[in-house]
Amino acid sequence: MAGSPSRMLRLLSMLQTRRDWPGRVLSERLEISDRTLRRDVDHLRELGYRITAIKGPDGGYRLDAGSELPPLLFDDDQAVALALALQVAAVSGAADGEAALRALATVRQVLPSRVRHRVDGVTFTALPAEPAATVDTAVLLAVSAAVRAREVLRFDYLAVGQDPDTAPSRCRGEPHHVVFRNGRWYLVAWNLDREDWRVYRLDRLTPRIPTGPRFTPRTVPGGNVHDFLAGRFKGSDRGNAWPCTGEVVLALPAREVAPFVHDGTVEPLDGDRCRLVAGSWSWVALAASIGRFDTAITDVAPHELEDAFELLSRRFAEAASRPLP
């Protein structure tokens, strides 16, 4: 049987993972008697954790939110996970970098020596997919509160590419989701003035107080915020799909093409050819991306992709015929 401090850490960890725990299940998981379980629960209550006893045939326990912050207890794996999460947050843009590093220093200082060695033994460099954009914590909290309360949000917004010296736009929207993606925070909202879905960057948004009336949540197109947002970044209004998708046959083995194809598909045809199916935000962009393989291209479909190749060929021919500066 584990020692009492270690056992109570396990008990607390289990209580945090779900709302209600039958007492019988807790006793079996911890390999202790019902009497020992009641004693451990009493010890946690003395430390400030609000644990409610559930009445009924099975009985059980529930960990409630407390009005005072009790001592924070973590088992070894939780402490390592917390330290690593703070390291990633410091560089990813998911949180204020300086605050995350201060929190990491505080956590590391109180870690037992054995856990501190485990944390220090993990060395890595976390690189955001895009340059991280810092978001004011007050903005993140205000927007998230409006999402949770289902209240209309009024805000000023400076669009990407807009002159910073110009006045921002005044917007009213029903905030539905706050999303963190590739080093940036976004708000997915229904714009009440345009009567359409919009995606806003939180680092370019300033909430206006107070918020508006409550609203009944709408369903994001497609029902999945991940697919909706991925589609918007691809320039598509029909979910997580490119607005322009075509196929060609390349005079290259599939193994030489596949490493450079992200969300497309490559089908081997024979030893020296393969079929590529890919998409992009425009037909010209798709044709240009296929041209980078520097090989013969045949069996082009659909006709829009053929027209894009023809347009690019004329442009390249004109560029090649111009005299050098």
N, C-alpha and C positions, 0 to 999 in steps of 0.2 A: 504494500500500500504506500502511496506517495506521502511525503510529509505534509503537514497541515498547510503551510504557506503555499506550497506548490499546488496542492489540491484546491485551495480556494481560488487561486489564479485560474485554474481550469474551469472551476464552477462559474466564476465571473465571466470568463470568455464565452462559455456556453450560453449563459443568460443573455449576453449581448447579441447573439446570433439569431434569436427568434423571440416573438412576443411572449408566448406561454410555453412552459415546460412542465409536463407531468412529473410529480415527485418520483414516481417509480422509475421513469426513464433516466432522470438525473442520477439516482442511486446506482442504477445498473451501469451507466456510462462511467461513473467515477469509482465504481466497485467499492461502495461504502454502504452502511446501513442507513435506514431512514432516520434514526436518531442522530447519527453523525452528520447527515445532510442538514437536519434542522439546526444543529450546533454551528455548522459552517455558515449557514444563512444568517444566523444571529450575529456571528462575527462580522460579516460584511455589512450588516445593518449598523453595527457599532462604528464602522469606518465611514458611514455616511451614505451608503448606497441604499436607495429606497426599493426594497424588494417586497412585493405584495404577495400574500398567500392566497391561492385560488381555491375556493371551496368547490365541492362536488364529489362525485364517486371516486375519481382518480386523485383529486387534489393536485397541487402543483404550485409553481412560483412564477412571478413576472417581475422583470426589472423595469422600474419606472424612472422617468427623468426626475432628478432631484433639484431642490432649490439651492443647494450649496454644492460646490465642487469638491468631491471627496478625493482622497489620494488616487492618482492614476496608477493602476496596476496593469502591467503587461507581462505576458509570458515571453520567452526568448524569441520565438518566431514572430510574435506581434511587434516586439521592439525593433527587430531587424527590418521588418516590412515598413514600419513607420519611418525609420531613418532613411531607408532607400527612397521611399516616396517623397520625403522632403528634399533629398538631393535632386531628384528628377524635377520636382516642382520649381526648384530654384532656377533652372535653366530653360524649362519648357514654356514658360509664360502662363502656366496654369495658376500661379499665385505670385504675389510680390516676391521677387527674388531675394531682396535683403531680409524681409521678414522670415522667409523660409529658411535662410541660412542661420538666422538668429535662433529660430526654433530648433534647427538641427543641432546647433552648438549646445543649447539647453538640454535637449534630450540626451545627447552623447555624454554630457557631464554627469548625468545621474545613472547612466547605464552601468550594470555590473561589469567588472573587468572582462569576464568571459564573453559577454555579449558585445562589448566595445571592440574586442579583437575581431569578432565575426564581421561587424560593420566595417571596420577599417580594412579588413581583408578583401572587401569587394570594391574594386576600383574600376570605374567606367566613365565614359564621356557621353553625356546625353545631348544630342544635337536636335533642335526642333526642325521640323520639315520646312518651315518658313521662318524668317526673322520674327521672333516673338514680339508681340505688341503689348505693352503694359496697360493694364486696365485698373483704374482707381477702384480700390476695394469698396468704397461707398457706392459707386455706380453699380458694381456687381451685386451688392447686397440689395440695393433699391430695386433693381430690375428683377432679381430673383424673388423678392418679396411680392412684387406685382404679379408675377407668374403664379406664385403659390396662392395668393389671395384672389386671383382671377379678377383683377381690377384693371380698367383701361389705363394705359400708360401714355402720358403726354411727355414729349421730349424734343430737344433740339438735335439735329443730325447734320454732320458735315460729311457729305458724300465723298467717296474715294476719288481723288483727282480734283476736287473742288478747291479753289483758292482759299487758304486758311484765313485770309483777311476779309473774305465775304461773309455775309450773315448766314448762319446755318438755317436749314429748313425746319419749320415747325411741323411736328408729326403727332398723330393720334393713332394708337393701335391697341389691339388686343394681344398682349404678350402670351405666347403659348409655350415656348421652349427656350432655355438658355443652353447653348451648345459650345463645347470647347473642341476646336479642330485645328490641327497643324499649327499650334502656337498662337491661336487667336480665339477670342470669345465672340460668339454671335448670338443675336436675338432673332428668333423666328416669330413673326407676328403677322396678324391680319390688319392691314392698313385700312382704317375706317374711312379715310377720304378717297383713296383709290379703289376701295372695295376689292382688294387682291392681297395675296400673300407676299410678304417682303422679308428679306434677310438683312439685318443691320449689324455692323461691327460695333461692339461695345466700347472700344477705345475711341470711337468717333461720335459717341452718343452721350448726351447730358440729360438726365431725367429732370422733369419739372414737377414740383410738389404743389398741391396734393395730387394724388392719382384720381382717376375718374370713377364712374360707377362700376359695379360688378357686371360680369358678362358670363354667358353660357359658352363653354369652350367649343370651338369648331374642330372638325377632324382635318388634320393635315392631309393634303392631297396624297393619295396612295396609302394613308394610314400609318406611315412609318417616317418619322422625322429624319432618320439617317439617310434613307433613300431619297427623300425629298430634297434635303440639303445637298447631297452628292449630285443629284440631277441639276440643281440650280448652278452649281459650280461648273458643270459641264455645258451650261447654256440650254438645258432641256426643261420643258414643262411637263414631261411625261415620265417622271420618276427617275430612277438611277440608270439612265441610258443616254448615250450621245444622240443629239438630234440628227446627225449624219453618220450612217454606217454603210460601209461598202466592202467589197472583197476583190482580191486580185490573186494572180498566180505569179510567184517570184522564182527566178532561176537561181535559187539558193537552197541548200539543204535546210530542213526545219531546225536542226540543231544550231545553225548560225543565225537564225532569225528570232527564235523563241526568247533568248535572253534580253532582247530589246523591245519586246512587246509586253505591255503592262496589263491592260484589261481586255486585250484582243485575244484571238485564238489562232493557232498555227496548226495546219493539218499537213502531214507529210504526204506527198504524191508519189515520188520515187526518190532515188538517191540524190538527184540534183535539183528538185523542184518542191515547192510547198504552196499551199493556199493560205493566204492571210485574210482574216476578217477583222476589221478594226473600225473605230469610230473617232469622230472629232466634232468640234463645235461648228465647223463649216466644211463644205466640200473641198475648197481650195486648201484649207489647213490639213485635211486628210490626205489629199494628193501630195502635198509637200512632205508630210511625215513619211509617206510610203517611198518617196523619192530618195530618202536618205540611205536606203539599203544599197544603192549604187549597183543595180543589176537590171536585167531585162524584166519588163512587166507585161503580162498578157492577161487575157480573160477578165477584163475590167467590168465590174458591175456595181451599181446600176449606171444608167446613162448620165446621171448628174456627176458621177465621179469621172467618167470619160470627159465630159465638158470641162471639168476642173483641170484635168491633165492638159487639155488643149489650151486653156487659158494660160496656165503656167508656162507651157512651151513657148507661146508667143511672147510672154513677158521676158523669159530668159533669153530668147533669141534677140529681142530688142536690146536687152542689157548687154549682150555679148557684142552687138554691132556698134555700140557707141564708142567713140574714140576715147582712149585712156587719158585721164587728166594730166 
